[in-house]
Amino acid sequence: MDLKEKLISSFMAFENNVDVEHPVHDVRTEAIKNFEEKGFPTKKEEAWKYTSLNSLQKIDFSIFPKQENTLEYKDVKRYFLHEIDTYKIVFIDGIYSSFLSETTHDGVDICLMSSALTKPMYKQIIDVYFNKVASKDESLTTLNTAFSREGAYIYIPKNKMPKKPVEIVHFATGNEASLMLQPRNLIIVEENAEVQIIERHQSLTTNAVLTNSVTEIFAAQNAIVDYYKIQNDTSGASLIDNTYINQKSKSNVNVHTFSFGGKLTRNNLNFYQNGEYMDSTMKGVTILGEKQHVDHHTLVHHIEPNCESHQDYKGIYGENSTGVFNGKIIVDKIAQKTNAFQQNNNILISDKATINTKPQLEIFADDVKCSHGCTIGQLDEDALFYMQSRGIGKKEARALLMYAFANNVLESVRIPELKARINKLIAKKLGVNLGFDL
């Protein structure tokens, strides 16, 4: 039985453990039909031209963990942003850990999707928001919808802001030889509200883990959302991250993606601007080695006038690693006065590393400012020589140049402690101490 067949047959077992009378049941049923029809994406599809999932489909993944596992805080402390206090929503092999989590009801609602999908008190919100911006056609998104049960549910009412940032952390214990996880997040930020969220998927062994994640974010008028994705997993971990964002007028949503580890990572980031005078920001740093593969796919759909979007992705690729960047900007006919910027810069530090980059603009309005571009190059030999002539070792000089190359993305990180943590990760990835305490 291949992975597709196993998932379809497992859906029947999954349905036996959920309320088939709940309206979400119909959504799940329609979603599994879509996945059954389309299956896993292949390289024949333009959007997946440079990323193959064939090797993953040959692995006999467990669809559900065989037992509930526990972890001690001391064993996973280093993965949390412990430099500051945060609210924490923690999952172990896809199951909520109340022991490691710390949530609040102090004017905001930070809880579980399993609660939101089953308790009557959430029905009205689920009817309005659940599966409303996520794609109904993208097969891996619909696969997640079919199995949607657990994940983070964050609701920030009007004029509210949590007192602390929120961490969403998914641990894979490795107690299964291979495990597939499908977390589902729903984040609703109402008018004049604000939230900061840090998300991490972390395997504790090199056993095979495939995570197919979907996050829906709704930012109402004047809302502010800062979302940080830390991707620094082990060599056996693969992540397909699908994020869909629906913005209203004068909202500001920023997503930073830091990709440093994992076997295969695919980031699908989709912004839909349904209002005026809003700003969408996407920034990322990718540093890869060995045979790692990271694929960034972004979409910003400018639907109404007087809006801005900014994309800035930096990539550093070594050894046999592979990078992909495909950024699309769509400007509708009525979306006049749009200001859209997109840039992708890459450095190859190995003759065997590769990068495929494809910036795209589809502009149907005439009064806009839109720019896009990409660069692929190597380190500046003259700069290296100059630094060495000043007594800096070649390894350190190379690391400093690479750090400077990626640093402008870090400047927009609004949580100082997180910025310091990412500095440490970059320094470690580059293999040199750049003056930070490792």
N, C-alpha and C positions, 0 to 999 in steps of 0.2 A: 504494500500500500504506500503510495507516494504521499508527500506532505499535504497536498491539496485534498486528496481523498480522506486522509486522516482528519483534517480540520472539518470537513463537511460531516463526516460521521460523528465527530466529537460534538458538533453543534447539537445533535439530538440529545446527548447526555447532558450538555449544558442547559438545555431548555427544561429538562426534568427538575432542575434546581432553582428555577426562577418562576415568577408569577406569570403564567400565560394569559391571564386576564388583564394584565397591566397594558396600557397603550403602547409602551416601549416594545412589547412583544412583537407587534406588527412591524415596527421599525427594524428590529433585529431580523425578522423573517425575510423581509424585503432585501436587507443587506446581504444575507447569506446567499440568496438567489443571484444577486449581482456578482458576488465573488465566484460562485459556482460557474456562472456563465463566462466570466473573464479570466479567472485564475490569476496566477502570479504574472506580473509584467515581465516582458522579455526584451532583449536588445533589438528586436524588430520595431519596437515602439520608439519614436524619436526621443521622448523624454527619458528613456532608459537605454539609450544607445551605447553609453560607456559604462554601464553598471549591470553586471550579471548576477542574478540570484540563483543560478543553477546549482552551485555548490551547496548552498544552504538548503535547497529542497531535497538534497540527498541525505540529510541528517535526520535521524529518527527522533525528532523532538517530542518530549512529553508536553502535552497541551495543558495539563493541569498538574501542579505539584502533588506528589503522592502523599505527602504529610506536611503538617504545619511546622515550620522551622523557627527557631528563636536565635537571637544574637545578643551578646553582651555589649553594652555601650563602649567599654574599653577596647573592644575588638574592631570597632568601626568609627571611633571618635575622630580619627584623622580625616575622614571623608566629609565631616560636617564643618560648617563655617563657625567653629567654636570661639573665634576671636571676638564675636559679638553674640548677643542673645537673639534668637530667632524662634518663630513658631516652626514646628516640624511636623510634616506628614510623611511617615516612613512606612515602606512596604518591604516585606521579606518574601521573596519568591512570589510576588504578586498579591500577598495577603497583608492586610494592615497590621502594623505592630503598635499596639497601644503603649507598650513599655518604652519604646524609643521615640514615640511621638509626643508633641506638646502643642495642643490646639487651644483656641480661645472662642468665647462667645461674647467678648467685650465689644459689642456694637457691630461686629462683623461675624460672618459665618464661614468657618474653615472646618470642613468635615470630609466625609467620604462620598464618593459617587454611589456606592452601594446603598447608603442611606437616602441620598437624593432621588435615586431611581425607584425606591420601594416605599418610602414613607409618604402618606397623604399630604403632609404639610408642605412638601416640595412639589407637588403635582403641577401647580400653576406655572412655576418657574421652568420645570422640565418641559412642559408643553410649549412654552415660548422659546426656549433656547436650545434644548438638546437636539443635536444633529441638524441644526438649522444653517450653519455656515460650513460645516464639514462637507466634503465632496460626496455626492451620491453615485458618482461614476468611477472614481479612482479605486481600483480593486482592493488595495491594501487598507485604505481608509474604511471601505465597506466591510472588510473582514474584521477590523477592530470594532466597528459598530455592531456587528453580529454578536460578538463576544463581550460587548461592553458590560462591565459589572463593577469593577473596582478602579479607583484612582482618586485624584484630589478634586474636591468640590470647594470652590472659593467664591463667596458672594460678598461684595463690598457695597453696602447701601450708600445712598446719596450723602455727599459731604463727609464721608468717613475715610479714615486711613488706618490700617493696622499699626499698632505701636511699634511693631518689629517687622523685619522682612520675613517672608515665608519660604522655608526650604521644603522642596518635594524630593525625596530620596528613595530610589528603588534599588534594593540590594538583591543580588542573586547569590545564594549560598554555595552553589556548585554541588549540593547534595544529590542532585539529579545528574546523570551523565550528559543530558542535553535537555534544555527547557525553553519553551516559547512563552513569552509574556506579552499581554496586550492591555496595558494601562490606558484609561480614558480620563482625561481631565476636562473640567468645565469651569471656566473662570469668568465671572460677571462683575464688571466694575461700573457702578451706576454713576449718575451725573455728579460732577465735581468730586468724585472719589479718586483714591490713589492707592497703588499697591506695588510692592517690590517682591519679585519671586525668583528663587534660585532653584534650578532643577538639575538633578544628577542621576544617572543610571550607572551602577557600580557592581561589577562581578567580583567575587572574593576568591575565585579560582580561575583557571584557564579552561574549565569545561565549557562546552558550547552553549551559548545563550543567544536567542533571537528575540529582540524586543520590537514589537510593532505598536508604536504609541501614537495616540491622537489627542490633540489639545485644541479645544475651542475657546477663543477669547472674545468677549464682547465688551467694547469700551464705549460707554455712553458719552453724551455731550460733556466736554471739559474734563473727561477722565484722563488719568495718567497711569500708564502701565509700563514698568521696567521688568523685563523678563531676561534672565541670564541662564544659558544652557552650558553646563560644564561636561564635556565629553572626553573622558580620560580613562577609558576602560581597558580591560585585559585583552590578550591576543585571541581569546576564544569568543569574544562578545561582538555581536552585530546589532546595529540599531537602525530602525527605520522610523524616523520622527516626522510626523505629519502635524503641522500647526496651522490653524485657520483663524484669522483675525477679522472681526467685523467692527469697523470704527464709525462713530458718529461725529457730528460737527465739533470742531475745536478740541478734539481729543488728541492725545499724544501717546503713541505706543512705540517702545524701543525694545528690540530683541537683539541680544548679543549672543553669539554662538562661538564657543571655544572648543575646537576639535583637536585633541592631542593623542587619543588612543582608541583602541578597538580594532577589530578585524575589518569590518565593513560598516560604514556609516552613511546613511542617506538622509539628508535634511530637506524636507519639503515645507517651505515657509510661504504662506499665502496671505496677503493683505487685501482687504476690500474696503475702499474708502466711500462710505455711504453718507456723505455730508460735506460741508465746506470748512475751510480754514483749519485743516487738520494736518498732522505731521506723522509720517511713518518712517522709522529708522531701523535699518538692518545692518549690523556690523559683525564681522567674524575674523578670527585668527585660526588658521590651520597649520599645524606643524606635524609632519608625518615622517616615518622611517619604515624600515623592514618592508613588508608587503602590504602595508595598510592602505585602505581605500576610503576616501571621503568624497561624497557627491552632494554639493549644495545646489538646490533648485529653489529659486525665489520667484515670486510673482507679486507685483503691485498693480492693482486695478484701480486707476483713477476714474471714478464714475461721475463726480461732480466737480465744479470749478473751484479755483483758489486754494489748492492743496499742494503739499510738498511730500516728497519721499527722498530718502538718502540711503544708498547702499555702498558699503565699503568693506571689501573682503580681501584679506591678505593670506597668502599661502606660501609655506616653505616646505619643500619636498626633497627628501633624501632617500638613499638606498633604492629599493624597488617599489617605492610607494607611488600611488596614483591619485590624482585629484581631478575633480570635475566641478565646474561652475557654470550654471545656466541661469542667467537672470533675465526675467522678462518684465517689461513695463508696458502696460496698456493704458492709453489715454483716450477716453470716449469723446465723441464729437462735442458734447456739451461741457466737457471738463476744461474750459478755457482757464488761462492764468495758472496752469499747472507748472510746478517747478520740480523736475525729477532728475536725480543724479545717481549714477551707478558707476562703480569702479571696482575692478578686480585686478590685483597685482600679485605676481607669483615669482618665486625664486626657486630654481632647480639647483640643488647642491650635489647632485649625483647624475652621472650620464645615463643611469638606468631609470631615473624617476621621470614621470610623465604628468602633464596637466592638459586637460581639454576644457577650454573656456569658450562660452558662447553668450555674449551679451545681446539682448534683443529689445527693440523698441517697436511698438505698434501704436502710431499716433494718428488719431482721426480729428484732432482739433488743430487750429492754425495759430492760436495765440498762446504758445507754451515755451518753456525753457527746459529742454531735455538733453541730457548728455550721457554717453556711456563709453566705456573703454576698458581695455585689458592690456596688461603687459606680462611678458614671460622672459625672464633673464637669469643671469647669474650674479654673484657678488662682484662688486667693483674691485678689480685687481689693484688699481691705483690707490684706492682708499685703504685696502689691506696693506699695501706696501708702506703707505704713509704711517699707519698705526704701528706697524712692526718697526719702522725706523725710529719711533718714539718709545721703544722698549716694551711694547705690548706683544705677547706671544701670539703666534698665528692662530691657534685655536681660540684664544680669548678674543682676538680681533674679529674673527669670523662671527663668533657668538654676539659680540657687541653690535656689529653691522646688522645681523639678523634681528636682534632685539629692537634696534632703532627702526628697522623696517616695519615691524608690527606694532610699535608703541602707540601710534596715533589712534588705533582702535581702542586701546586701554584708557585713553584720556576721557572717554565718554562714559566709563563705568562709574555709577553714582554711589556705590557702596565702597568706601575706602578700604575696609577690611577684605572685601572680595577682590578688589584691585590688587592688594598686596598678595593675596593667595594666588592669583593668576600669574603675577610676576614670578612667584616661586615655581609654579608649574612650567612656565616658559623657560626659566633658567635651568631647571632640571632636564627638560626636554632637549635643550641645546647642549647639555652636558658640561656646563661650566657655572661657577659661582659668580654671579654678577653683582655681588655685594649684598644679597639678600640672605637672611637667616634660613637655611634649608634644614 
